[in-house]
Amino acid sequence: MGIRFNLILEERQYRFLTTESERQSLAAAELIRRAIDDAFGLTPEHRTDGFEVSFGVWRRPDAAIVGRRPGVRFRR
């Protein structure tokens, strides 16, 4: 179920939206929904899995660094 949302457009935006709506034979609301999906990457093909890359070299790491990484033990 959709949610109703009011939007105030400038005249030039409204003219462009209605022209595109007629050209593509789509409702203006559908064009707005698609634009939001594209702009914010809400479509599955725009999503990427996150990853972490970290690199560090310490002669003697302090407890704060060791505490952030599970399974790493501080040796003396």
C-alpha positions in Angstrom: 0.0 0.0 0.0 1.4 3.4 -0.9 1.7 6.5 1.2 0.2 9.8 -0.1 2.7 12.6 -0.1 2.2 16.3 -1.2 5.0 18.0 -3.1 5.3 21.5 -4.3 7.2 21.9 -7.6 8.5 25.0 -9.4 6.8 25.8 -12.7 9.8 24.6 -14.8 9.8 21.3 -12.8 6.1 20.7 -13.3 6.4 21.4 -17.1 9.3 19.0 -17.4 7.5 16.3 -15.4 4.2 16.6 -17.4 6.2 16.6 -20.7 8.1 13.5 -19.7 5.0 11.8 -18.4 3.3 12.2 -21.8 6.4 11.3 -23.8 7.0 8.0 -21.8 3.3 7.3 -21.3 3.7 7.0 -17.6 2.0 8.7 -14.7 3.9 11.6 -13.2 3.8 9.8 -9.8 5.6 6.8 -11.4 8.3 9.0 -12.8 8.8 10.6 -9.4 9.0 7.1 -7.7 11.6 6.0 -10.3 13.6 9.2 -9.9 13.8 8.7 -6.1 14.8 5.0 -6.5 17.6 6.0 -9.0 18.8 9.0 -7.0 19.2 7.1 -3.8 20.2 3.7 -5.1 17.1 1.9 -3.9 17.0 -0.5 -6.8 18.7 -3.9 -6.3 21.2 -3.4 -9.2 22.5 -0.3 -7.5 23.2 -1.9 -4.1 26.6 -3.3 -3.2 27.7 -5.4 -0.3 29.9 -3.5 2.1 33.4 -4.5 2.9 36.2 -3.5 5.3 39.8 -3.1 4.5 42.2 -2.4 7.3 46.0 -2.5 7.6 48.2 -1.7 10.5 51.7 -2.4 11.8 52.6 -2.0 15.5 55.6 -3.1 17.3 53.6 -3.3 20.6 49.8 -2.5 20.1 48.1 -0.8 23.0 45.0 -2.2 24.7 42.6 0.1 22.8 43.6 -1.3 19.5 43.6 -4.9 20.7 40.2 -4.5 22.3 38.6 -3.5 18.9 39.5 -6.8 17.2 37.9 -10.0 18.4 40.3 -12.9 18.8 43.5 -10.7 18.9 45.5 -11.1 22.1 48.0 -8.7 23.5 51.3 -10.4 24.2 54.0 -9.0 26.5 
